[in-house]
Amino acid sequence: MPHDVPRILRVLADFYRKSAAGSHGGARDFICDYEQLLRHADCHDGDDREKAEDDLKRAELESGNLLSLDRAARSGIYQRVRLSKEGGESWLFQRLRESPPSGQRSELASFFKAMSDQPVPESWRQPWRAWCESLEDKAVIQGSVQPFRRDDPAGNEEFLKALLGVIHWQDESLIRFASSVICGDSKRLEKLESRLISALQAIRGDDVCALEDCGILKKPRALTFHGPLVLKFGNERVDFGLLPGPCRISEINLAQADEVTTDAMLCLTVENEEVFLELAKRNHGWLLVHTSFPGSAVRRLFGMLRPDLDCLHFGDSDPAGFDILRDLREKTGFAFRPLCMKFRPDDAGLPLTADERKTIDRLLATPLMADVHAELRKMSHAGTKGSFEQESVSLAEVIGCAAALTSSGSDDPTG
């Protein structure tokens, strides 16, 4: 058999791969239009066409009519290229010296079937097997097998090893240490992160599942705060209110405390670190906490504080900023009131993106956010985020509004 592979056969193979027969097998011969095949091979006229037609005629002979050329009954003009359902695929891909689609599907399905028997923690076992079975079915019918790849068996083995390493990880470690242990490469997990997260979310059916949920962290879980906060360990107490500057404490220390208390009349959470640091310089005895979407350390703190603590949140007044406010309310159970968070019109304001409009619509459909619906509607109507950054509000205004809200108990989001 000649070793050169004519271009026209490579294009035919591409046609076949994308067809129903190539995707999940077929009960009939594969047929494609003769002229369309030549056009896609860029061989529709001149010498290129003559060579392509000669190559097809030669292939017809070599294949023993497993590949055949159908002619019009009267004119004898070639109309179709036919690949027999019995042996045609095998002949074509042997000619190309490539694995046929049926073989690739079978090999991939076998990979996922074996993968379902891999040992995983008890809590993962049922969803893991269901996910593997789903991938096995998709491998057969040519569906998406992301985050795996159809044409990369070695890469799939490596990804499976990394995924199992993440699922089996115990304790908390930074990602580069975990990557060295799991992959033998301190940076490999970071490169695979998006695919790993996609897998974890698919397995658990959780759109917000992340490596952190398996104890693999980009940075230590910690709380950044300033103001009167006391941690009690048996008969000992640590009073952070004595310190003039902001503090950062590990979640582990919070978890070990028998009690966490504050005598502050107000807790103010602040989205942006720069603003948080400036407010810490001017602290009026409040408990200040730096947070955007609350991580586990922030959630643990609020789970230990007295439930009647008055809580305000100062964040950007764009859709993401209001979504952080929602998340704080949902994740901590505290009725955070917005501080100086209103739509501020600005002719030079950035236009809302499609995703930001979806966020606004979701927040407008959330009863928990009814107190800021008016501001969200103003933003949606304007079509821009306006002057949304925290830094555009003077610190004097922030402090004055916080004091006024605390004394009045008002829910006015403008402060």
N, C-alpha and C positions, 0 to 999 in steps of 0.2 A: 504494500500500500504506500502511495507517495506520502512524503512527510510534509510537503507544503500544504497549507490550508487556504483555499480560495476565500477571498473576502465575501463572496456571495453566500457561502455556507455559514460563515460567522454571523451574517445578518439574518439568515434563516434560523439559526439557533437562537438569536435574540428574539425573533418573532415567536418561536416556539416557547421559550421560557415565559413570555408574557401572556401566553394563551391559556385557556382553561385546561387544555391537555398538559401543558407544561407546569401549571400551578398545582393541579391535584389529580392528574391522570384523565384519560378520556376513553369513552367507549367507541369512538369513531376515529377515522383517519384525521390527521391534522392537515388542513388545507389553507393555503394563503394565495392571494392574487399574484399572478406572475409579474404583471407590470408594476404593482406596488412594491414588490420585493426588489425589483431592479432599481426603482426610484430611490428607495431607502438605502440601497447599496451604492447610490450615486453612479449607477452603471446603465442609465436609461438610453444612451445614444453613443454613436461613434465606436471607437476601438474598445472602450471600456465595456460597452454593451456586448460586443461580439465575444470578448473574452469571458464575460460572466455567463453568456449563453452556452459557450463551449464547456465551461466548468460545470454547469448544471447537467448538460448532456452526459459528460464524463461521469459525474456522480451518479446519474441514473443507471449507467452501466455497471459501475463499481458496486453499487448497493444491491444489485439483483432486483431492481425495481422496488426496494423498500422506500426509496425516494423516486417519485415518478412525475412526469410532466404531462398534464392533461391538455389535449388539443380540442379546439372547436370542431364539431363533427363535419361541417361543410368546408370551412376555410383552411383547416389544419393549423390555425394560429394558436400558439401556446396561450392558455388562459389561467391555469392554476399549477401550483407546485404542491404535490401531495406527499405526506410522510405517513407511512403505514402505522396503524396503531399496534401492530404486532412486529416489533423489532426495529421500527423506524427510528425511534428515539435512541435506542442503544447504538445503532449503526452511526447516526449522525454525530453523537458525542464521542464515540470511539474515534471517528474520523478527525474530530477536533482535539482529541487527546484530553478530554475534560470529563469530569464526573457528570452523568446525566441528572436532570432535575429530580427524577424519581429516586435515584440513589442518594442525592443530597437530602431530600425530604425524609427518606427512611433513616439515614444516619443521624439526622438532627432529632427526629422523633425518638430514636433509641437513646440518644444522649439525654433528652428530657425525661424519658421513662426511668433511666438509671438514676437520674438526679433526684427523682421523687423518693428514692430509698436512702438518700443521704441522711445521717443522723442529725437532727436539729432539736433544740430544747422543746420540752413538752408543750409549752404555750404556743410554739410555732408550728407544731407538727401538722395539724389539720389544714390551716391555711397554706402551708408550704406544699403539701401534696396536691391540694386543689389548684394551686398556681402552676405546678409542674404539669399536671394533667391538661390544663388549659394550653400551656405552651406546646405540649405534645400534639394536641389536636390542631393547633395553628401551624405547626411544622408540616403536617400532612396536607393541609388545604392551602398552604402558601400564605397564611395570614402573617401579621406582624409578630415577630418573636422578640421585639425589643424588651429589655436592654441587651439581649444576646444578638448575635449577628449570624446570618445564614452562611456567609462565605468565609468564616474565620473560626474553624474548629479549635485551633490552639488558643486563640484569644478567648473563646468561650470557656475553655478549661481554666484559664487563668482567672477570668471573671468569677466563675463559680467558686474557686478557691477563696478569692477575696470576699465574696458575699457570705460564704459559710464562716469565714474568720470573723466577720463583723457580727453576724448573728450569734456566734458562740462567745463573743467578747465578754469578759467579766471585769468588774470594777470600772473605775473611770480613768481614762488616760488621754493624753493629747494625741491628735491624729497622726503625727509623724512617728511617735513611739509605737502606736498600734500598727502603723503601716510597716515599720521595720520588722515587727514580729510576724505579721500576717503574710506580707509580700516579700520580705527581704529587701525592701526598697522604701526608704523613709518618705518618699514623695508619691508613691504609686497610688495610695488611697485617695489623695487629693485629685489626681488625674482621673480616677474612676468615680469620683464622688457623685456626679450627676446621674450616672447609670446605676450606682448603688442605691441612691435615694429613690429612683424610679422603681427599682426592684422591691425595696422595702415597702413603698407605698402600695404597690400592686399586691404584694403578699398580704399585708395587713388591712388593705382597703381603707387606708387613712391618707388623705391628701397632704397632711402636714408631718408625716413620719420623717425622721431625719437620723443621721448617724448619732446625734446626741442621745437619741432614745436607746441606743445600744451601748452608751457609755463612752463613745469616741468623740472627743471634743476638739474644737478648733482653739479654744482658750478655756482656762479653768472657769467653772461655774462660780460666780461670785456676785456680790451685791456692792454697788457703789452708792454711798449715802453721806449725809452730813446732818448733825444735830443730835438731840437727846435720844439715845438708844442704849438700853442696858441689857446685857446678856447675863443670866444667872446660871452658874454651874455649882449645884449643891449650895454650900455656904459662901461661895465666892461670887463676886459680881465684877463685870467689866463695863465701865461707864464710858461710852464713846462721846458723850456730851461734853466731856472735859477737853476734847481735842479741838484745836482751832480750825483745822483743815478737813477736807473730805477724807473718808476712809473707804477701804475696799476689804470686804471680808468674805472668806470662802463659804460656800453653802454648807460644807462639812461642819464648820464651826457653828453655824446656825442650827444645824440638825442635832448637834451634841448638846446644845443649851437646854436646860430644864425649863427656862422661861425667858421670853423676850418682852420687854416693856418699854414704854415711852411716856413721858409726862407732857409731850407736845400737845398743843391744842389743835394742830393742823399737820397733816402730811401732804406734801406737795411733790408729785412725781413730775419729772422734766424729761422731755424727749431728747433734746440735743445736749451733748456733753459740754459744749462751750458755754451755753446758757446756764446749765446746771452749776458749773464752776463759778460763774459770775454771781449767781444767786447765793452760793455758799459763802462768798465773801461778805454778803450783806444779810446773813441769816438773822431772822427775828425770833429765834427759838423754835422754828418749825423743824419737822423731820423732812429733809429733802432726800429724794431717791431718784437716781438717774436710771431711766428705762425707756425703751421703745416698746415693741411687743414683749411682754414680760416673760423672762426666762424662768427657769426653775428656782433660782435663788430668790428672785423677787416674789414669786408666788409663795415660796416657803415663808418669807418674812411676813407677808400679809395673812398667811394662815396662822401666825403666832401672835399677831397684834390684837388688841382689844377691838371688838366688832363695832363699837360706837365711835371709833376715831374718824374725824372729819377729813375727807380726802378730796384733793383737787388734782387735776392733771393739766399741765401746760405743754402743748405740743404744736407742731405745725398745723395750720388750718387748711391743709389740702386733703384729698380723699384718704391718703394713707394715714395722715395724722388723726383723722376722725376714726379710722379703722383701729388704730392703736388704742384709742379711748374705749371703743367697743370691747376690744380684747381684754383690756384691764378690768372692765366691769365683769365680763364673763368669767375670766380665769381666777379672779381674786374674790369675787362675791361682794366687793365693796362698791358703794354707789358713788364712784368718782364723778365729781362735777367738773365741767370744762372751765378753764381759766383763760380769758382773753383769746378764745378760739371762736372767731367769727370770720365770715367771708369779707375780705377787704378789697373792693374793686380796684383794679389797676389796668390801665390801657395797655401796658406792656406785659401783662400777666401771661404766663405760659398756657396755651390751649390745653383743654382736657383731652387725654388720650382715650381710646376706646376702652382700655382696661380700667381707667379711672372712672369713666362713666358707669361701667358695670359695678364698680365699688360703691359709687353713690347710690345706684339703684338698689343694691343689696342693703345698704345702710338705711335707706328710706323704707325698706320693707321690714326693718327690724324694730319692733316696739321698744326694745331696750334703749334705742337711740332717738326716741321721739322728741326729746328736749333740744336736739340739734337739727331736726328735720328742716326747719325754716332756713338755717344757714346753708344746708346742703342744696336746698332748692334754689337759693340765690346763686350758688356756684354753678349748678347745672344750667340755669337759665342764661347766665353770663357766658358760659362755654369756656371759661378760663379759671385757673386756680387763684387769680388775683395776687395780692401781696400776701403770700401764705407763710413765709418763714418766720420762725420765732424771733429771730434777730431783728425783725422789723418793728417789734413792739418794745418800747422802752422799759428798762428794768424798773423804773419808778412806777410806771403804770401797772406792771405785773404785781409788784409788791403791794401797791395801794389797792388794787382790785382783789387780791387774795385776802387782805385784811378786811375789806368791805364784805366779801362773800362769807367769810368766817363769822363776822358779827351779825350779818343779816340772815344767813341761811338761804340766800337767794339761789335759784337754779339758772339764772340768766347766763347763757354761754358767753356773752360778750364780756362778762365781768364788770 
